[in-house]
Amino acid sequence: MVIQRDATVPIWGWADVNEIVTIETSWGANAQVITDKKGNWKAFLKTPKAGGPHNITVYSKNRIVIKDILSGDVWLCTGQSNMDFAMSKFLNDAKDPKHQPLVTYIRNEVKTANDNWIRHIEVPQTTSLFEKKKNFKGNWVSVNPEDIGKITATGYFFAKEIRKQVDVPIGLLECSWGGTRIQPWLSEEAYLEDENMKAYFEASRVKSKAAIKKMEAKDYVDLEYQKKIKIWKQNGEKGRKPKPLKNPKDDMQLEATLHNGMLSSIIPFAIKGSIWYQGESNAGYLPEEYENYLTTMIRSWRAEWAQGDFPFYWVQLAACNRSSKKNDLGWSTVNDQLRRTLKVKNTGMAVLYDVGEPKDIHPHNKMDAGKRLALWALEKDYNIRIPAVSGPLYQSKKIVKNKIQIKFKEVGSGLMTGSKELLNDAVAVNQPLKRFEVLNEKGIWITANAKIISKNKIEVWSENVLKPKEVRYAWAANPEGANLYNIEGLPAAIFSTEK
């Protein structure tokens, strides 16, 4: 177990009504409380500096001893499959042989990694449409060849990068589920506090309750499912077997169901901050509203934890081929919405399109993903000087005749045209900038030229557009060839200048 160091942290549990509960620690912080009318109790303990191991003893009518506790930094790891996937998920061969060296690296990491000061616990994947869960069963594991396969890969490489420079235990508190949208991770309260989101939430609940009533009736028969199964069998059971209609209680995509079923069980366990890898499933579902959802989610989580504006870092999605134009454009929209959310205080974003795998939505290079997330934490939360925490971020535009000048922040030592291969650092290349487009007067996006004109500016133009209106960059799910970096080797974020 890892507890948040140098802090006053909550510890809570359950016992009989009006029962006196005593908490004692090996480092000398003690507390005593009386349970409330429902048998709940909560106390607060001052935690020691980084280190351990320590013990906590909780007793009343019975005694519980929690051993081998480290005092360090706890990072919440949330999102969908690219956070959910443990190290063991990346041991199979790559879909494209050119990415096989990444598999080799991870296989070696699993065989050799050994760091008792990186620990991980995962909240079981649980839906709960109406009730907030307050507990879960799980076990802390540390980094060793036997257990590392169970640990979130993105979280592990994030923690490993921090541990290279900071001698502090790192706890990874994982709460993730592959394939999920952002909507189920927001609380009911967050929905109800926003007028537009409230109407959406309440309409969904009405629909869900009606479906539950219908499906839980004694005489319920899923006629549509029976029809599909019959056709499937008549066709020789070819193709994917049809599935019955899912009870809304079991639907992981419904609003607040994962907040109720998973997140509520760990609030308010004290944390250092949070890392978030999600958005793929929103490429085809309300992508243009993603900034609003993410902003609302961050603010509501911070309010629930009552730890102030704790650090919240996320990724801009890795490159991946999509099956439809809708999802391809939605992927780009989500990426730009992620960038726009950086206006929220104490946040940061790791750009990943240059470490993706076009044939695999779950790219193996979680090494760079973790490293780039850690750059933000090292600079902002551990006071370690980092030459650049991010690649160039769009700041402003200026139209000059038939060209548009784009100004960036987070340029580090300056801009460059770059190229990155696998785990190698990006290097400067003598090539023109690619993947820029300008919007013409008719509202059509046209492929454009671009060149670096100063430490933090480029100019973009097309010979076929006399009066350009807007600029966008790397606007595709797989923006192959996108090559704007800063000299420190971090890629420019996907962006559009449209408001």
Secondary structure as UniProt FT lines:
FT   STRAND          2..4
FT   STRAND          8..14
FT   TURN            17..18
FT   STRAND          20..25
FT   TURN            26..27
FT   STRAND          31..34
FT   TURN            37..38
FT   STRAND          40..46
FT   STRAND          51..59
FT   STRAND          63..79
FT   HELIX           81..84
FT   HELIX           87..90
FT   HELIX           97..99
FT   HELIX           100..112
FT   STRAND          115..122
FT   STRAND          141..143
FT   TURN            145..147
FT   HELIX           148..150
FT   HELIX           153..165
FT   STRAND          170..176
FT   TURN            178..179
FT   HELIX           183..185
FT   HELIX           188..192
FT   HELIX           195..215
FT   TURN            218..219
FT   HELIX           223..234
FT   TURN            235..236
FT   HELIX           248..250
FT   TURN            252..253
FT   TURN            255..256
FT   HELIX           257..261
FT   HELIX           263..265
FT   TURN            266..268
FT   STRAND          273..277
FT   HELIX           280..282
FT   TURN            283..284
FT   HELIX           287..289
FT   HELIX           290..305
FT   STRAND          312..316
FT   HELIX           325..340
FT   HELIX           341..343
FT   TURN            345..346
FT   STRAND          347..351
FT   HELIX           353..355
FT   TURN            358..359
FT   HELIX           366..381
FT   STRAND          393..400
FT   TURN            401..402
FT   STRAND          403..409
FT   TURN            412..413
FT   STRAND          415..419
FT   TURN            422..423
FT   STRAND          427..428
FT   STRAND          436..439
FT   TURN            441..442
FT   STRAND          445..452
FT   STRAND          457..461
FT   TURN            463..464
FT   STRAND          470..473
FT   TURN            480..481
FT   STRAND          484..486
FT   TURN            487..488
FT   STRAND          495..496
//
